Amino acid sequence: MKKLLASIAAAATIFSAPSCTSVYQAVETQQQISRENALEDILRSVVCVRNTATYVNQQDQQVVKRAIFGTGFVYKREDGWSYLTTNNHVGNQPEKEEVPNFFDMSHPDIWTKVKEELSIVDNRADQNSADDIPLSVVRIDEELDTLVMKTKTALHVAKSYHVGTIQEHVGDPVYVVGFTLGFAGGVTEGTIYNPSVKIDGNEYTMLDITTQPGHSGSPVFVKGTDNELYLVGQIRMCMPSAMGICGGFGLATEISELQSVWRIDKYEPISLINNRRPAED
């Protein structure tokens, strides 16, 4: 009888023990929760940046304002300042614009930029200026199309990702966190299409992912083999692009090229440096 009870108990233990599949599913679920928490933390460090430029028509002195929107990524707080980055083409609208003159097509109207204001807003529909956060430009890099701004307002700086060298591979999961079309912040997921492509003399990481206008300046993260998120770059443009609509690919500037401009893990210089790369330490 004792042998029979022991056999039954042993059988029950075998059948009730977790299988390899259930253990794997539990680990996978935990990893997914950890990744989702990290992305939520990062999303709190992403803001909608509005650039409002004022242009004057040289012919008749008419004044017009034009607003464009992009994504700002807050990456450090130092000496009471919050530092964030976006693309240079978001933070600097063209100095002059040519507008066709329908009465004289050979002589287009020339509009000259006389003022430009950068601020953090809720989204492109934000009409309440009372809570807008003004931004000042610290430095730009036209070649890399990146720009650093700062504000005294204490903004959230995510701690749930790593900045460092990670070997990117074709097919690696990738995440872009930004403000699509300037409407709302969110996360898009895709894969590394090619970790190194050269277009017009510039090196990019090419992503198979949904990006749209408004994603300019968005941070790009890759999930490593350790299930941790690594900051690997900044969205610069989408392709193909026509009439303000993007195709299914994004091009990102590598973090290895951006680090010296953003001064990650470096103390901010006292003087502001604009229109050129900062001097190397």
C-alpha positions in Angstrom: 0.0 0.0 0.0 2.9 2.4 0.9 4.5 1.6 -2.4 1.3 2.3 -4.2 0.8 5.7 -2.5 4.5 6.6 -3.2 3.9 5.8 -6.9 0.8 7.9 -7.1 2.6 10.8 -5.4 5.5 10.6 -7.8 3.1 10.5 -10.8 1.3 13.5 -9.5 4.5 15.4 -9.1 5.6 14.6 -12.6 2.3 15.7 -14.1 2.0 18.9 -12.0 5.6 20.0 -12.6 6.0 23.0 -14.9 7.0 22.0 -18.4 9.9 23.6 -20.3 7.3 25.4 -22.5 5.5 27.0 -19.5 8.8 28.1 -17.9 9.9 29.7 -21.2 6.5 31.5 -21.5 6.8 32.8 -18.0 10.3 34.2 -18.7 9.1 35.7 -22.0 6.2 37.3 -20.3 8.5 38.8 -17.6 10.8 40.2 -20.3 7.9 41.7 -22.2 6.7 43.5 -19.0 10.2 44.8 -18.3 10.5 46.1 -21.9 7.1 47.7 -21.8 7.9 49.4 -18.5 11.2 50.7 -20.0 9.4 52.1 -23.1 6.8 53.8 -20.9 9.7 55.4 -18.9 11.3 56.6 -22.1 8.1 57.9 -23.5 7.9 60.3 -20.5 11.2 61.8 -21.7 9.8 62.5 -25.2 8.1 65.9 -25.9 6.5 67.7 -28.8 8.7 70.6 -30.0 7.1 73.4 -32.0 9.2 75.9 -34.0 7.3 79.1 -34.9 9.1 81.2 -37.4 8.1 84.7 -38.5 8.7 85.7 -42.1 8.5 89.1 -43.8 7.9 89.6 -47.5 10.6 91.9 -48.8 8.3 93.3 -51.5 5.4 94.6 -49.4 6.5 93.9 -45.8 3.7 91.4 -45.1 4.3 89.2 -42.1 3.4 85.5 -41.8 4.1 82.9 -39.2 4.8 79.2 -39.9 4.9 76.5 -37.3 6.5 73.1 -37.7 6.6 70.2 -35.3 9.1 67.5 -34.3 10.1 65.3 -31.4 12.4 66.3 -28.6 14.2 63.8 -26.4 15.3 64.8 -22.9 18.5 62.9 -22.1 20.2 64.7 -19.2 19.8 67.2 -16.4 22.8 69.2 -15.3 23.3 72.3 -13.1 19.6 73.0 -13.0 19.1 72.7 -16.7 17.2 70.0 -18.7 18.9 69.2 -22.0 17.0 67.8 -25.0 17.7 67.2 -28.6 15.9 67.2 -31.9 16.9 67.5 -35.6 18.5 70.7 -36.8 15.8 70.9 -39.5 13.2 71.1 -36.8 15.0 73.7 -34.8 16.1 75.9 -37.7 13.7 76.8 -40.4 15.2 78.2 -43.7 16.4 81.8 -43.5 14.7 82.6 -46.8 11.7 81.2 -48.7 10.8 81.7 -52.3 7.1 81.8 -53.0 5.8 81.8 -56.6 4.4 85.1 -57.8 1.5 84.3 -60.1 1.6 87.8 -61.6 5.3 87.5 -62.4 6.5 83.9 -62.4 10.1 84.9 -63.3 10.4 86.9 -60.0 9.2 84.9 -57.0 8.4 86.7 -53.7 11.2 86.4 -51.2 10.3 85.9 -47.6 13.0 86.5 -45.0 13.0 84.9 -41.5 13.1 87.6 -38.8 12.3 85.6 -35.7 12.1 82.0 -34.5 10.8 80.6 -31.3 11.2 77.0 -30.0 8.9 75.6 -27.3 7.5 72.4 -25.8 3.8 72.1 -26.4 1.2 69.4 -25.7 0.7 68.6 -29.4 0.1 70.4 -32.7 -3.5 71.3 -31.6 -2.3 73.0 -28.4 -3.9 76.5 -28.2 -3.1 77.2 -24.5 0.2 79.1 -24.5 0.2 79.5 -20.7 1.9 76.1 -20.2 4.2 76.2 -23.1 7.9 75.7 -22.2 10.3 78.0 -24.0 13.6 76.5 -25.2 17.0 78.0 -26.0 19.4 76.5 -28.5 22.8 75.4 -27.0 24.5 74.1 -30.2 23.8 72.6 -33.6 25.5 70.3 -36.0 24.2 70.9 -39.6 26.2 68.0 -41.0 24.6 65.5 -38.6 21.3 67.4 -38.6 21.1 67.4 -34.8 20.5 70.2 -32.3 20.7 70.5 -28.5 18.3 72.7 -26.5 17.9 73.5 -22.8 15.3 74.7 -20.4 15.2 75.5 -16.6 12.0 73.4 -16.4 12.7 70.1 -14.7 11.8 67.5 -17.4 11.8 63.7 -16.9 15.0 61.9 -17.8 14.5 58.2 -18.4 16.9 55.8 -16.7 15.7 52.5 -18.3 18.1 52.3 -21.2 21.8 52.0 -21.9 24.1 54.2 -24.0 27.0 52.3 -25.3 28.3 50.2 -28.1 26.0 47.4 -29.2 26.5 45.4 -32.3 23.4 45.8 -34.4 22.3 43.0 -36.7 19.8 42.7 -39.5 16.4 41.8 -38.1 17.1 43.1 -34.5 13.9 44.5 -32.9 14.0 48.3 -32.9 11.8 51.0 -31.3 11.2 54.7 -32.3 9.7 56.9 -29.6 8.2 60.1 -30.8 5.3 62.4 -31.8 3.8 61.1 -35.0 2.6 64.1 -37.1 2.8 66.1 -33.8 -0.4 64.7 -32.5 0.5 62.3 -29.7 3.6 60.6 -28.3 3.9 56.8 -28.8 6.1 53.9 -29.7 6.5 52.3 -33.1 8.2 48.9 -33.5 10.2 47.5 -36.4 13.4 45.8 -37.3 16.9 46.8 -38.4 16.8 46.6 -42.2 20.5 47.3 -42.6 22.8 48.5 -39.8 25.0 50.6 -42.1 24.0 52.3 -45.4 25.5 55.3 -47.1 23.3 57.8 -48.8 24.6 61.1 -50.3 27.9 60.6 -48.4 26.2 60.1 -45.0 26.1 56.9 -42.9 22.8 55.7 -41.5 21.1 52.8 -39.8 18.2 51.9 -42.0 15.0 50.8 -40.2 12.0 48.9 -41.5 9.5 50.8 -39.4 6.7 53.2 -39.6 7.9 56.8 -39.3 6.1 60.0 -40.3 6.6 63.8 -40.2 6.8 64.7 -36.5 9.1 61.8 -35.8 12.1 64.0 -36.8 14.5 64.0 -33.8 13.0 60.8 -32.2 15.4 58.5 -30.3 15.9 55.0 -31.6 16.4 52.0 -29.4 17.4 48.4 -30.1 16.6 45.5 -27.9 19.8 43.6 -27.0 20.3 39.9 -26.5 20.0 40.7 -22.7 16.5 42.1 -23.3 17.7 45.6 -22.3 17.1 48.7 -24.5 20.1 50.5 -26.0 20.0 54.0 -27.4 21.5 53.6 -30.9 20.6 56.8 -32.7 18.2 59.6 -33.8 15.7 59.5 -36.6 16.8 62.0 -39.3 14.4 61.2 -42.2 12.0 58.7 -43.7 12.0 57.2 -47.1 10.5 57.3 -49.6 9.0 60.7 -48.8 6.6 62.8 -51.0 4.0 65.4 -50.3 4.5 65.1 -46.5 3.9 61.4 -46.5 6.5 58.8 -45.6 7.1 55.3 -46.8 8.0 52.3 -44.7 11.6 53.0 -43.9 13.5 55.4 -41.5 17.1 56.6 -41.5 18.8 57.1 -38.2 22.1 58.8 -37.4 24.3 56.6 -35.2 24.7 57.5 -31.5 28.5 57.1 -31.9 28.4 60.2 -34.1 26.0 62.1 -31.9 27.6 61.6 -28.5 30.1 64.4 -28.8 27.5 66.9 -29.9 25.0 65.9 -27.2 27.9 65.7 -24.7 26.7 62.5 -23.2 28.7 61.7 -20.1 30.5 65.0 -20.5 30.1 68.3 -18.6 28.5 71.1 -20.5 30.8 73.8 -21.8 30.4 77.3 -20.4 30.1 79.0 -23.7 27.4 78.2 -26.3 28.6 76.8 -29.6 26.4 77.3 -32.7 26.6 76.6 -36.4 29.6 74.3 -36.0 30.7 71.2 -34.2 31.9 71.6 -30.7 35.6 71.4 -30.1 36.8 68.1 -28.9 38.0 67.9 -25.3 
